[in-house]
Amino acid sequence: MDTQKIRDALAQHGKLAVDAWTIDTSADLFEAGLTSHASVNVMLALEDDFDIEFPDEDLKKATFASIDNLSAVITKLLDDAA
């Protein structure tokens, strides 16, 4: 999956201490400055960008821990919707 939309949402809403465009896809986003409040804003942006809705079972810290994790969950949601 192209992570551009994820990085864009993180850059706009994640309030990270580092540039979202330079962070490794496996890096811990919470260590990079993502807060639980900011993760909600990122989630809302991703729902709009991908036209998805995160189900309750994916509303956990692990989902938002890295770009890779977000990409995997979004890919699954898009595949399930297809």
N, C-alpha and C positions, 0 to 999 in steps of 0.2 A: 504494500500500500504506500502511496505517496504521502509523506508525512507533512507536506507543506501546510495543509489546512490546520493540522494539529499544532504545528509550530506557530502559525499565525495566531491561533486562539490563545496559546500560551504567551506569546509576545504581547498581545493586546489586553489579556485579562489575568494572566498568571502572577503578575507582580514579582517575577523572579529576580534574584540578585545577579543573575548572569543573562547574557543574550540567548534567547530561546533558539536562535538560528545556529548557535555554535555548540549547544549542549549535545552530548552523545545520546543516542536514542535509548541506551540502557541506563543512563545516569538517573539517580534518584532525584525526582523533581522536588520532593519535600526538603532534601538537603540543599537544593538550589534555591530555596526560598518560597516554594509554593505553600500556601496556608490552606486550611480547610475551607475558609471563606472564599479564597480566590479559586479553589478547585470547583466550587459551585458555579462561579461565573464562567470558568473554562468549560464546564459541562454544558451550561446553557448555550454558549457560543457553538460548541461542537454539535449539539442537537440541531441548532439552526443550520449550520454549515452542511451537515450530512443528511438532514431531514430524517433524523432518528430520535428515539427516546430511550434513554438509559433505564433499563428495568431495575427494580429494587435490588435484585441480587447482584447487580454490578455497581451499586452505589456504595463502594467501600474504598478504603485508602489504597489498597493494592491496585485497583483499576487506574488510579491517577498517579501511581508511583513512578512511572516512566513513560516516555513516548512509545516505546515498544508495547507496553501493556495497554495503553490507550488505543494504539493501532490494532492490536489483536481483538479487543472488545468491539471496536467500531466495525472491523471487518466481519466479525461474527454477526453483529446486528444487521449489517447490510446484506449478508448472505441469507440470513433468516427471513429478511423482508422480500427477497427476490423470488 
